[in-house]
Each structure stands twice: as C-alpha cells, then as structure tokens.
Amino acid sequence: MKVDSREVLAKLQGEPAPLTWPKLKKAFVSKKSGVTEGDLREALAAEGIFAWTKPKNSYWYVDRPAWLETEILKLSERKALPKVAVKGAGKKEVEDAVARLVAAKKIVAYPAVEGKKKVLVAVGGHDTYWAYVRETIAEKLKEAGIEEAGLEEKIWEILPTLEPEKDVPVSTSRLRRALGLTQVDKKRFDEAALRLREQRKIYLSQHDHPLGLSAEDRDLLIDGKDGRYYVAIARREQ
C-alpha cells in the first residue's frame, strides 16, 4: 500500500518548519501499513515537495528562498530594518533574498536618520518608516534629557470617552484604534501607558494567559517588559 502523496503534503503544510527525514519516516513508514521509504520518496516527488539542506536532510512544502523572502517581508512590514537577520539563515543568503525583494519592488530602501545607510521597509509602509524616524529622534532627545510628551496626555484625556460604563476599563485595542495608532506605534504606546502607571494615573488589567495567545494577538496587549501583558486600562481617581 503506497502512501497518499496528498496526505504527506497536508502533513508538511501543517508544520511550522521543515521536517527531517527521520521524522517523516516515523510518521509514514511502517511494516504494518506496508509503506516503504521508496513510497515516501515517490510521494514527496509527486507533490513537488522541497528538500532543504538546513536543517540537514529535511523537507517542506515551501522552498527555502521563498520562505526566507516571506520572513524578511514580515519583518519589514512590522518595522524599518537597519539590519536584516533571520534566525537559522546565513548572512549571504539573507543578503541575496533582500536583493531579490528589492529587485521585485516588494521592499524599499529608505534613508536612515543618520549617515548614508539605508533602512528596509515593505512597499507601502510609509507609516512604518515614519514610526522609525519618530522613534529614533525620540531616543536621541531622551539621551539629551528631553522626554517626548503628548501621547500620555492623549491617553488620559480620551479614556473617559471610551468607557463602556463609568470607571470600567477600556481595552488596549479599542484605545489604540481611537487614538489612530497602528502596529508600528506599539512601542511608543506601551511606553506611554507604562509611564502613566508609574505616575499612578491609571490602572492596567493583566492578561491571565498571554503565552496562550498567538504573537499577533499578544501584540495587541501592552508589554510590561517583565513577562506580564496588559489587556485594558482605566483611569485612577485623582
């Protein structure tokens, strides 16, 4: 009985990373089923599944260059990249992937705030680039002893208008939408909220199981920088 090639493909599509040959064999090859290593290799070939050299002798439904380009695109959509590094990928293959993305006009090289270097941003990511500019300048002002102001005041003033009922906490995602903030403003928003808490102006409601959330859902919360994440905000009585 030969293994169903579609079953092998479905297995690999459900994996977050390539599977090594020993793991594939464990999943499909057995005397009981009558499936041999040869049957499995035929199934891989039938579905055009890609062999990877990193991890050694492994297989996935996406080839390595395409995977690497996708990872770099994800990074460049979230933030401007002065440097590009992808876990598990070498410097040369990352540079080659970046060159392909630039040539395909999927990412753009914008001027860095300082010097002649460039930062990489996904096409259409103007907000991402300006968030990088603002953040870099804010850091330099902070080094000079000048703190950026404004967002704390906006949070403080808008909270009462968003309360479903008086003194009921407002979700972080709702507050961010009301302020017109995007994902690229996350760090600035989180830091402003944490400063307000330090000033004893607000309460933050902690999420019970943040590690059970996806990375995307966790990014909607306030990162407390200490392993805690916060899901809602309420003003303290002054």
SULWOLIN-V449152 format. One record per residue. N is the residue number from 1. RES is the residue in one letter. PHI is phi in radians with two decimals (* if undefined). Layout:
n: {N & N}
res: {RES & RES}
phi: {PHI & PHI}
This chain:
n: {1 & 2 & 3 & 4 & 5 & 6 & 7 & 8 & 9 & 10 & 11 & 12 & 13 & 14 & 15 & 16 & 17 & 18 & 19 & 20 & 21 & 22 & 23 & 24 & 25 & 26 & 27 & 28 & 29 & 30 & 31 & 32 & 33 & 34 & 35 & 36 & 37 & 38 & 39 & 40 & 41 & 42 & 43 & 44 & 45 & 46 & 47 & 48 & 49 & 50 & 51 & 52 & 53 & 54 & 55 & 56 & 57 & 58 & 59 & 60 & 61 & 62 & 63 & 64 & 65 & 66 & 67 & 68 & 69 & 70 & 71 & 72 & 73 & 74 & 75 & 76 & 77 & 78 & 79 & 80 & 81 & 82 & 83 & 84 & 85 & 86 & 87 & 88 & 89 & 90 & 91 & 92 & 93 & 94 & 95 & 96 & 97 & 98 & 99 & 100 & 101 & 102 & 103 & 104 & 105 & 106 & 107 & 108 & 109 & 110 & 111 & 112 & 113 & 114 & 115 & 116 & 117 & 118 & 119 & 120 & 121 & 122 & 123 & 124 & 125 & 126 & 127 & 128 & 129 & 130 & 131 & 132 & 133 & 134 & 135 & 136 & 137 & 138 & 139 & 140 & 141 & 142 & 143 & 144 & 145 & 146 & 147 & 148 & 149 & 150 & 151 & 152 & 153 & 154 & 155 & 156 & 157 & 158 & 159 & 160 & 161 & 162 & 163 & 164 & 165 & 166 & 167 & 168 & 169 & 170 & 171 & 172 & 173 & 174 & 175 & 176 & 177 & 178 & 179 & 180 & 181 & 182 & 183 & 184 & 185 & 186 & 187 & 188 & 189 & 190 & 191 & 192 & 193 & 194 & 195 & 196 & 197 & 198 & 199 & 200 & 201 & 202 & 203 & 204 & 205 & 206 & 207 & 208 & 209 & 210 & 211 & 212 & 213 & 214 & 215 & 216 & 217 & 218 & 219 & 220 & 221 & 222 & 223 & 224 & 225 & 226 & 227 & 228 & 229 & 230 & 231 & 232 & 233 & 234 & 235 & 236 & 237 & 238}
res: {M & K & V & D & S & R & E & V & L & A & K & L & Q & G & E & P & A & P & L & T & W & P & K & L & K & K & A & F & V & S & K & K & S & G & V & T & E & G & D & L & R & E & A & L & A & A & E & G & I & F & A & W & T & K & P & K & N & S & Y & W & Y & V & D & R & P & A & W & L & E & T & E & I & L & K & L & S & E & R & K & A & L & P & K & V & A & V & K & G & A & G & K & K & E & V & E & D & A & V & A & R & L & V & A & A & K & K & I & V & A & Y & P & A & V & E & G & K & K & K & V & L & V & A & V & G & G & H & D & T & Y & W & A & Y & V & R & E & T & I & A & E & K & L & K & E & A & G & I & E & E & A & G & L & E & E & K & I & W & E & I & L & P & T & L & E & P & E & K & D & V & P & V & S & T & S & R & L & R & R & A & L & G & L & T & Q & V & D & K & K & R & F & D & E & A & A & L & R & L & R & E & Q & R & K & I & Y & L & S & Q & H & D & H & P & L & G & L & S & A & E & D & R & D & L & L & I & D & G & K & D & G & R & Y & Y & V & A & I & A & R & R & E & Q}
phi: {* & -1.46 & -1.27 & -1.29 & -1.07 & -1.19 & -1.19 & -1.13 & -1.06 & -1.07 & -1.06 & -1.23 & -1.17 & -1.56 & -1.71 & -1.36 & -2.70 & -1.02 & -1.78 & -1.26 & -1.00 & -1.00 & -1.23 & -1.14 & -1.06 & -1.07 & -1.34 & -2.17 & -1.60 & -2.81 & -1.13 & -1.09 & -1.45 & 1.44 & -1.42 & -1.86 & -1.07 & -1.08 & -1.06 & -1.16 & -1.13 & -1.10 & -1.12 & -1.07 & -1.17 & -1.10 & -1.69 & 1.12 & -1.28 & -1.64 & -1.54 & -1.95 & -1.68 & -2.30 & -1.06 & -1.02 & 0.94 & -2.24 & -2.43 & -2.68 & -1.44 & -2.07 & -1.38 & -1.07 & -1.02 & -1.15 & -1.05 & -1.12 & -1.08 & -1.11 & -1.11 & -1.16 & -1.06 & -1.03 & -1.09 & -1.29 & -1.40 & -1.48 & -2.78 & -1.23 & -1.97 & -1.17 & -2.32 & -2.03 & -2.46 & -2.15 & -0.99 & 1.53 & -2.05 & -1.37 & -1.02 & -1.13 & -1.22 & -1.17 & -1.04 & -1.13 & -1.14 & -1.07 & -1.07 & -1.14 & -1.16 & -1.14 & -1.07 & -1.44 & 1.04 & -1.72 & -2.29 & -2.17 & -1.66 & -1.78 & -1.13 & -1.30 & -1.11 & -2.18 & 1.24 & -1.75 & -1.24 & -2.09 & -2.08 & -1.73 & -2.39 & -1.06 & -0.95 & 1.53 & -1.61 & -1.08 & -1.11 & -1.09 & -1.14 & -1.20 & -1.12 & -1.09 & -1.07 & -1.07 & -1.13 & -1.13 & -1.17 & -1.08 & -1.11 & -1.20 & -1.14 & -1.11 & -1.07 & -1.53 & 1.52 & -1.95 & -1.53 & -1.22 & -2.08 & 2.14 & -1.20 & -1.03 & -1.10 & -1.14 & -1.07 & -1.04 & -1.29 & -1.49 & -0.94 & -1.07 & -1.34 & -1.84 & -1.07 & -1.06 & -2.53 & -0.97 & 1.21 & -1.52 & -1.01 & -1.83 & -1.13 & -1.08 & -1.15 & -1.17 & -1.10 & -1.11 & -1.09 & -1.12 & -1.49 & 1.28 & -1.59 & -1.95 & -1.05 & -1.23 & -1.64 & -0.96 & -1.06 & -1.11 & -1.13 & -1.02 & -1.14 & -1.12 & -1.13 & -1.16 & -1.14 & -1.10 & -1.17 & -1.06 & -1.43 & 1.03 & -1.76 & -2.40 & -1.85 & -2.04 & -1.61 & -1.40 & -1.38 & -1.28 & -2.37 & -1.13 & -1.25 & -1.45 & -1.55 & -1.24 & -1.04 & -1.15 & -1.21 & -1.16 & -1.18 & -1.38 & -1.61 & -1.51 & -1.46 & -1.37 & 1.17 & -2.31 & 1.62 & -1.68 & -2.25 & -2.13 & -1.84 & -2.67 & -2.31 & -2.46 & -1.31 & -1.50 & -1.19 & -1.64}
